[in-house]
Amino acid sequence: MANFDPFRPSYLENPRPALSRLRREDPVHRSRLLEGWVVSRHADARAVLRDNVHFSNDPTTAASGLGAHVAESRRRSPVGHAPLLGSSDPPVHTRLRAIVSKLFTPRTVEAARPRIREIVEGLLDTATEQDRFEFMSTIAQPLPVHVVGGLLGLTSEEQGPVREWTRALMRVIGGGDLPPSAYREAERASKQLRAFLDGYADTHEGGTILSEIVSAEADPDRLSADEAVAFVTFLYQAGGGPTAMMLANVVLALLTHPDQWQQLRDDPALARSALVESLRWDSATHILLRFVCEETTIGARTVKPGETVFTNVIAAHHDPEVFADPERFDIHREVDTGDVLSFGIGPHFCLGQPLALIQGEEMLQAMLERTPEISLPRDGLVRAKELLLRGPARLELAVR
């Protein structure tokens, strides 16, 4: 029987051999370690993520310790009772998504491309002052923070305070073994963010995400005051981690495949293709969680209400039934973006996908122009020890 331990050092370094074995031997694997089912075939993963009837996106429905843990964390959070876009089900999810969906269309987000490039250039100016720089803290993490802050409709002076308020709130929404001071800080942050939103329409023009949220809040049937605070918190904080990991993973994949980096240098128009292939090769979204709400089957296995399903995105992306020669990283590969599950699929498909891809494209284009002679030192990579996301904790790069 296959075993699955995503915390082993060898797995953190390279999960693909273990996932390939799991997919062959036990594609719907019951994990005692994780107290749930691990799904590793692409067809099964896709089916679970698209199925809103049998699978929930709300972790409080889990019968394992996870459900109780999340429920307790939300009980103690100042806005814990308010649903989040990223962990709610229709019709609540549909209502929340409709408030801002028109501001996340590919055409609307495309208009932000010049500003995104400007931010990338500024970050690179600072990062490359030295002949070696830490990519996560100088490029990957600040880029989505600045981009999302601008899209929300925050001035540069407002971004810092709002970021800190939402960070304090997301910390307690996410839960964990937190001291009482964390909840007191979240309570203060909730009041400060509430006051900021109350005065937002008086000092800002419309057409931004925050103006849409404030407008929706004026109609109690669309959005409550606590939902508005939770909504802003989720939008500002949730996309940063996955996008930062995505940006780092494409750079890491290219630098560890120097022939592909050279091909991209020779033809920068391949930037989008390189980005999509890196999402397939080493997805920042390692696992997407779903929770069984009605008894059903996955493959040949019966799953029961309350059980947790860990859909392993990286395993699905290396399924030879979908991707030919999946262990080869090839920026010329023609990948159907509908087969890439990193941003989810179906009703929970991530609104931020177009924005994330443009950030990746502009970052690669700028790096090709500004730092073509870049390399990964032998001691440059430290992996993050996370379950749901995969990428570096630190990524030191050298510029010649």
N, C-alpha and C positions, 0 to 999 in steps of 0.2 A: 504494500500500500504506500502511495506517495505521501510525503510529508511536506508541510509548508510552514516555514519559519521566516517571516520577512524581517526579523531582527538579527539574523545571523550576519556577522561581518562579511562573509563571502557573498551573501545575497545582496547586501547593501552595495558591494563593489560591482557585482554583475548578476542581476536576477534572472537573466535569460535562460541559462542551462536548467535551473531548478524549475522555472515555469514551463519550459518545453517538456520536461519529464512529467510534471503535474498534468499538463494538457493531454499527454498521451495516456497516462495511467489512471488518472482519476479527475476528469475534467469538471465534475461538480463535486468538490471535495469538502467533506465535513471536518472542520478544523476545531479541535478541542482548545488549542491555544487562543484562537480568536473568538470562540463561541459562536460560530456561524459557518456559512457555506462559502467556499471560494470558487468562483466561476472563471474558467480560463479559456474556453473556446469562444471565438468571435461571434458565432451565431447565437450562442446562449447569452453572452453578454449583451448583445444588441437587443435580443428579445426581452430580457429583464428590464433594460433601461427604457424601452418603449412602452412597457406594460404598466399603465396607470391603475388598472383594475385590481391586479393581484399584488402589486408592490407599491409601498409608500415611500415618500422621501422624508418623512418626519421621524427622527430618531426616538422621539418619546414613545413611539408605538412598539419599540423593541422590547421583547420579554426578558432579554438578558440583562446583565448588570449595566450595560450601556444605556438602556432606556431609563432605568432608575436614576443613573448618574446625571443624564441630561435633564431629566425632569426636576431633580433637586437643584441643579445649577440655575435653571430657568426660574424656579420658584424664588430663589434668592436674588435674581437679577432685577434691577428696577424696571426693565422692559421685557422681562423673560416671557411674559404671557402673550406678547405681541408676536404674530407669525413672521418668519423671515422668508424672503423670496427664495433663498437657496435650500430651505428645508421645510417647505409646505407643499400641500397637494391641492389640486383643483377642488372646489372652485376658488378657494382663497388664493392659491398661486396664480390663477388666471387673472383675478382682480388686481393683484399687486403688479403683475407683469405688464398689464395693459396701461398702467399709469406712465411708464417710461419707455415702453417698447419702441415708440416712434422716434426716440432720440438715439436708438442703437441700430438703426438700419445701416447697411453698408454705405449707402449714399451719404447719409448724415455723418457717419464716422469718417468717411473719406475726406470730408471738408476739414477735419482736424489734422490731416497729414502734415501740412507745412509747420504747424505748431509743434507736432510731435518731433519732426526733424530738428527744429530749433532747440527743443529740450535735449535731444540726444547730443547735438553738437556742443551744447554748453556743458553737459556732463563729461563728454570726452575731453573737452578743453582742460578741465580740472584733473581728470583721472590720468591723462597722459603727460602731465608735467614731470612725472618720474619715469624711469625706464622699467618699472615694475609696479603694477597696481592691483588692488583687490576688486575684482569685477562685481561681486554681489553688492557690496556696500556703496560702490561709486556709480554703477550703471544699472544693474538688474533690479535692485530694490527701489531706488528713488525714481526711476523712469515711470513706472505705472502709477506711483503715488502722485507725481506732478501731473500726469496726463489725466487721471481720473478726477483729481481735484479741479482741474480746469473745466472738464466736461460737466462736473457737478454745478459749476458756476461760482467757484470760489476765487477770490483774488489771491495773489501770492501771500499777502499778509494774513489772510484767513485760513489758508491751508494748514498751517502748523497747529493752531488751536483745535480746529475741527478734527484733524488727524489724531491728536492726543485724546480728545473726548471719545471718538469712535473706537480708538484702540482700547481705552479703559472699559468701554461697554462690551466690546467683542471678547475681551479677556474673560469676563464673567459669564457671558452667554455661552462661550465654549466650555466653561467649567474647568475642573481639575482641582487639585488640592491647593486651594487659595486661602490666604489669611483674611481675616475680617476686614483689614484695611483695603483690600482689593474691592470689596463690595461697597465700602464707604466712598472710595474713589469713583466707582461707577455711578453711585447715586449723585455725586456732585457733577460728574460729567453729563449725566442725563439732564439735569436741570440747566446746565450751561448750554447744551446743544438745543434743548427745548426753547430757551430764551432767544438763541440765535435764529432759529427757524421762525419764531414769532415775528421777528423784525426783518426777516429777509426780504419780503416783497417791498418794503418801504425804501430799501437802499439798492436794489438790484433790478435789472431789466429781466424780462421773460425770455423764454426760449432755452432755458437750462434745465438740467435734471432737478435741481433744487426748486426752481420755480414751478415745475410740474408737480412735485411732491407737496409744496405749500398750497398750490391751487387745489389739489385733490383733498387735502386736509380740511379745506373749507366746506366740503360736503361729507358729513359723517358717514354716509353710505359708501363712500369710496375709501376713506382712510381716516383712522383715528389718530389722536395726537401721539400716543405711544407707538403706533404702527409707523408714523412718520419718522420718529427718532430711530426705531429699529431698522427701517428701510435705509436711511442715510448711513447708519452704522454698517450694515451689510454691504452696500454698494462701495463704500470707501475702503473697507478692509478686506472683503472676501476675494477680490480679484488680484490684489497685490502679490500674495504668496505664489499662486499658480503662474501668474504672468512672469514674475521674477525667475522662477524655476525654469519656465519655458525659454526665456532669453538666455539663461546660463547653459541650458542643455544643448541648444543649437550651437553655441560657441564651442562647448566642450566636444560635441560630436564632430564638428568640422576640424578642430585642432588635433583630435586623435585619429582623424582620417585625412592626413595631409594631402593626399591626391584629390580628395573632394574639395578641400579648402582652395587648392590651386585652381580647380575647375571653376569654382565660384569666382575667384579673382579674375580668371580669364573671361568669364561671362556673368557680370553682376545681375543680369536679368533673371538668373536662376535663384534669386534670393527667396521668393515665395515658395518655390519648389523645395529648396533646402530646408526651409522652416517646416513645411508640412511633413517632409521625410523625417526630420528630427522628432516631430511629434509622434510619428509612427515608431521610430527606432527606440526612443527613450522618453516616453511621455512624462511630463511633469505631473500630470494626474495619474498617479499609480493605481489607485483604487477608488471606485465610486460605490457608495453604500446605498443599499435599498433594504426595505423592511417588509416582510411578508404580511399582507393584510387579509388575504384569502388563500386557503390551501390550493396549491397548484403543483405543477411539475417543472423542473428545469432539467433538460435532458431526460435521463431515466430516473431521476431522484424526485421524491415527493418532499415538498417544503411546506411547513405549517405556519399559521399566523403567529406573529411575534418573533419569528426567526430572522436573523440578519444575513444578508447576502453581500459578499465582498466581490464585486465585479472587477476583475483584475484587467485593467486597460492594457498594460504592457504585454501581458500574455495574449490577449486578443489581437494585438497589433503584430504579433509574431506567429499568428496562426497560418500555416502554409496552405490551408484551404481557401484563404482570402488573398494572401500576399505571396507571390512567387519569390523563392529564395529570400525568406524574411530576415535571415541573419546577416544580410549584406546591406550596408548603409550606402545608399545611392541617391544623390540629389537629382538625378535624371529620371528617377522612378516616377511613373505616372500613377499617382495615388488618387483614388476617388475620395474626396473629402468626406463623403457620407460614410465611408468605412473607418474614418478616424474618430475615435470615441472620446478623445481627450476633453472635449467640451460638452460631453453628454450627447443625447439624441432624443428626439421626440419632444414632448411638452416641456421638458426641463433643459432643453438645449440652451447653453449659456449665451445670454444676451451680449456678453462682452467679447465673443469670438472675433468679430471683425476688428474691433479695437486692438485686441491682443496681437492679431496677425500684422496689422499695420505697424505697431510698435516694433515687432520683430523684423519686419522688412526694412524699416528706416534705420534701425540699429545696425543691421548687417551692412546696408549700403554705406552708412557713415564710417563703419569700421574698415570696410574695404578701401575707402578713399583716404582715411586718416591714419590707419594703422595696419597696412597690408602685411608688414613683417612682424607678425605677432606669434607668440608661442606659449605653450604650457610648460612651466618648469616642472621638474620631477616631483617636487614637494608642493606643487601648487593646488592640489585638489584635496579638500576635506568634505566627505559626504555628510549630508544632513541625515539624522536618524529619525525619520518620520515614517508613519505608516501610509498615510493617504497621498502624500506628495513625494516626488523623487527629484533630487537635484543636489547641488552643492550647498554646504553651509559656508564654505569659503572657496574662492576660485582666484588664485593669484595668476596673473598674466604678465608676460615679459614683452616689451616692445623694443625692437632693434632700430 
